[in-house]
Amino acid sequence: MAILNIFSRPVADQVIQRIEKLTPSTQPLWGKMNVTQMLAHCNVTYETVFTSKHPKPNFFMNIIFKLFVKKVVVGEKPYPRNSQTAPIFIIGDDRNFEMEKKRLIDHINQVQQLGEAHFDGLQSLSFGALTKTEWNNLFYKHLEHHLGQFGV
């Protein structure tokens, strides 16, 4: 399965159009998160790239992530429903829907504007250096999974 290229403007625009269809009352087809929590959850991916808000995993967890989790996260195979979520991605508090939606759209635009060359070889918080294809898979596949979860 080929994953669409989030670094291309048409694909980024398509994803943004899907996000724009969400409302505060959009219900999930599966899972425990509400729509605002899902948007905040998706923003964590970009926070790990563009901020230092989240600590780097310790040595032991880094090994676990690289050996057992990396292939699932950056490979082409879609995530299964109700997959295990890493603790930094669990959103347990209330958030502002419009703010989280805007943040996510801004992150997608930032990734698209920086382009794949910026990400090729860039270190990820948990997996070390990733290729531009692995970054694309990580970004797009995660969005695809959660937008599908909310039926858009």
Steps between C-alpha positions, in 0.01 A plus 500: 500500500648833400444777750408842366770767522411753774786716372303573182264798506200312350525223762549748784198695375290183480586411861423855613162487322420182694598666828278798414200262483539416869278673756508493880214249487658258248486153653764227462425175320725325753729581792475705817613848393260778417571712192684774690720246678576339164613832353720567805631142475596555135674825596736310730674351195591849381589620852766228512649643180462875546524548879689365797179457698536122523806332655708257300439138603762345726761262358297186570180639346697625198615144433144368538365769265764438235474120512127447539303817433680683220398261221134526600509880519701582186412201281225497239259266678201691646455514875243258639201642683541548874881474481713553809577869553830628638452695826603839354220465244222441756288813539302484822404862551256731326626704209363771273372347174569801275847553645600134454359493148690816406821366655472177300435682173793733572725199568398332173570823312838535672599145405392557141684832476822362649482216251635148493865608463482667843383175660732258318738379770340713773513345848167398651448508873453124528643334189823677410561628147214433258493517123260736326283198416488391865407853609229512234362164613506609864317827429250384240416159643425643843269765354331247272438269796338766718307681228357160405419442866276809482351419161656778294 
